[in-house]
């Protein structure tokens, strides 16, 4: 679990890293499609916040 989060952070995908931590620690994981959408959405929001 930490290796995936570390790789995302190393690629400077900080929004995805935070979201991945939340997804991996969830009691009931979402479907693959939902998880990927959440990762993309989290990274999009993170980049918008950093650009302000």
C-alpha positions in Angstrom: 0.0 0.0 0.0 2.7 2.5 0.9 4.7 1.7 -2.2 1.8 2.8 -4.4 1.3 6.0 -2.5 5.1 6.6 -2.5 5.2 6.2 -6.3 2.3 8.6 -6.8 4.0 11.2 -4.6 7.4 10.7 -6.4 5.6 11.4 -9.7 4.2 14.6 -8.1 0.6 13.3 -8.2 -0.1 14.4 -4.7 -3.9 14.6 -5.1 -3.9 11.0 -6.3 -1.6 9.9 -3.5 -4.0 11.3 -0.8 -7.0 9.8 -2.6 -5.3 6.4 -3.0 -4.6 6.3 0.8 -8.3 6.9 1.4 -9.4 4.4 -1.1 -7.1 1.7 0.1 -8.1 2.2 3.7 -11.9 2.0 3.0 -13.8 -0.9 4.5 -15.6 -1.5 1.2 -13.5 -0.6 -1.8 -15.2 1.1 -4.8 -15.3 -0.4 -8.2 -12.3 0.0 -10.5 -14.1 2.6 -12.6 -15.2 4.6 -9.6 -11.7 4.4 -8.0 -10.0 5.7 -11.2 -12.5 8.5 -11.5 -11.9 9.5 -7.9 -8.2 9.5 -8.4 -8.4 11.7 -11.5 -10.9 14.1 -9.7 -8.6 14.4 -6.7 -5.6 15.2 -8.8 -7.6 17.8 -10.9 -8.7 19.5 -7.7 -5.2 19.4 -6.2 -3.8 21.1 -9.4 -6.5 23.7 -9.4 -5.8 24.6 -5.8 -2.1 24.8 -6.4 -2.6 27.1 -9.4 -4.4 29.7 -7.4 
